[in-house]
Amino acid sequence: MKFYDCSTAPSPRRVRIFIAEKGIEVPTVQIDLRNREQLTDAFKQINPQCTVPVLELDSGTCLLNSNAICQYLDETCPEPNLMGRDAEERALISSWNHHMEWDGFAAAGECFRNASRGLKGRAMTGAASIDQIPELAERGRQRLQRFLASLNERLGESEFVTGDRYSIADITAFVTIGFMQWTKQEVPANAADLQRWYDQVSARPGSVA
């Protein structure tokens, strides 16, 4: 296998943490997003979508997004399990992970990519040039505030996002909190349950990946 990464980007960070939690080693190639290496012809041969992460399998097949990569790794390296042990748990974790992605991670991306001066003409990932919309940055900030309140409420009910054990949903939520700090937003001071969970997850060895 070969993992195409960018050490400064949030999407591949989700996979790095997943790999670290599994305790496995995967050869890694860094892609320089700042200098737009993802848009070169050489990288387009690997991923025509011009995004990272990518996991290239020994068969030559390339998996082109975080969830697909994590699913493959969870099935081929099953312990510790991070995506569910049976149909019910897999569905529950998938449902919560989708919530973390759409209401949290995507909102942070909407805010950051539509406000960063360095991303003019790059408001969305991929090969196309797309103009920023400042109103979407503000909408992203509002979405994040609702997400944080919702996550704090959930973590008042359970130790981790999906229940009593750590899963991919916690990884997505944890990376989202780090990502939103790029937009100068923080965990609210009154979100005690969210802060308790964040401190706990931050102490895991994989979280430094």
N, C-alpha and C positions, 0 to 999 in steps of 0.2 A: 504494500500500500504506500501511497504518498499523499500527504496532506498539504494543500495549498492554503496558506494562512496570511494574515496581516496582523502583526502583533498589536497594532493600535486600534483595530476595528472591533466593534461589539459583536457582530454576527459570528465571526470565527472564534471569538472568545468563548461563546457558548460551547462550541465543540472542544476547545482546549480544556475547559473545565470538565466536560464529560469524559474526555480521554484521561485526564488526571485522576478523576474519581475511579475509573476502571483500573488504573495502575498499569496501563500499557504504554508502549513506546511506538510512535509512528513517525517515520522520516518526514521532515517538514521542509517546504519551500516557501520562503517569504515573498509575497507580492507587494510591491510598493504602490499603494493606492494614491499616496500624495503626489507621486510623479506619474500617475495614471498608467502604470504598467498593465493594469487589468484591461486596458483598451488596445493593447498591442496585438498584432496579428498572431504572434506566438501564443499568447494566452487565449485568444479567441479559438484557437485550435483545441484547447483544453475545455473551455467553457464559453460558448458563443454568447451567453448572457452577460459576460464580463463582470462577474461578481465572485467574491469569496464568501464562505469557504467552498472548497472542492476536495473531495476524497477520491483519488484515482486508485481503483482496485487492481489487483494483480492481473485480472482478466482484461484490463484496459477500459472497463466501464468507469465512467466518472459520475459521482453523485454530487449534485449541484446546489444543495441547500442544507442547512443545519439539521433539520428534522430527519431528512433522509439519511444523512450520515450517522446521526445518533441512533436511528432505528437499526441500521446495519450493524453498528458496533454493539448495540444491546443484544442483538440476536447471535452474533458471532463470538462475543465475549460476555457471556450472560451474567457474570458476577463481578461486582454487585449490580443487582438489577435496578434500573433507573426509570423504566418505562412501563412497568406492570408485569405481574406474574401470571395473570389469567385474563380472560376476556373482559370481565367486569373492571378489574383494576386498570387494565390498559385503556379502556374507554374513559374511566374517571380521570386518569392522569392526562390523557390526550385532551379532554374537555378543559381541564384547568390550565394546561399548557397553552391551549388556544386563547384562553382569556388573558393570560400573561403576555402573549405575543401581540394580540390585536389591540387590547385596551391599554397595554403598557409599552411594550417594545416599539410597536408601530407608531404610537403617539409620540414617543421620544424622538423617533426618526423623523416624523412629520415636523416636529418643532425644530430640531437641529438642522435638517437639510434645507429648510425654507428660511432659515435665519442666518446661517453661517456665511460670512463674506467669501470664504474660500471655496464655497460650493455654488457660486453663481453659474447657472446653466447646468447644474448637476443636482437638481432638486430631488431626483430619484436615482437609485442605483441602476446600473445597466449601461448599455451602449448609447442610448438616445440622449440627446441634449434637451433638458426640460427646465424651463424657467422657474425660479422661485416664486412663491405666492406668499407674501408676508402674513396674510390672514390665516393661512394654514399653520404658520408657526404659532400664532396666538391660539388657534383651535387646539393644537397639540398640547400647549401648556394647560389649557382647561381640561382636556382629556386626562392628562397626567394627574391633575389634582383629584379628579373623580376616581381614577385608578388607585391612587395611594390610599384614599379613604376606604375604598372597597377592600383592598388588600389588608389594611390594618384591621378591618372588621373580621375578615376571614381568619387572620392569624390570632385573633382573640378567641377563636373557636377550636383551633388545632395547632399543634406544634409546628407543622410544615404546611405548605400550600395545599397538598392533597390529603393530609391526614397526619398519621403518626410517624411517617418516614420520609426521608429526603428523596426527591425525584427530579426529573428533567424540568418540571414546572418551577421548582425552586431555583434551578440554574437560570432559567429564562427570566424569572423575577429579579434575581440577584444582579444579572448583567444589565437589566433594565434600570435598576437604581443607579448603577455606575454610569450608564449611558446618559441618563437624564441630568446628571451633574454637569455634563458638557453644556447644558442649556441653563446652568446656574440655578437649578432647582434642587432642593434637598428634602429629605424625609421631614415631614412636619414635626415640630417639637412635641405635639400632643399625641403622636402616633406611637404610643408606648409598645404595643404588641408588635408592630412592624419593626421598631427599633430593636426589640428583643430578638426577633427572628434574624434581622440583618446582622447583628453582632454574632449570633450563633453560627450563621452560615459563613460569615467572613473568616471565622476561625478554622474552617475546614481546610485541609492542605490543598485541595483542588482549587480553591477560590483564588489563589494567587496566580493561577495559570493565565 
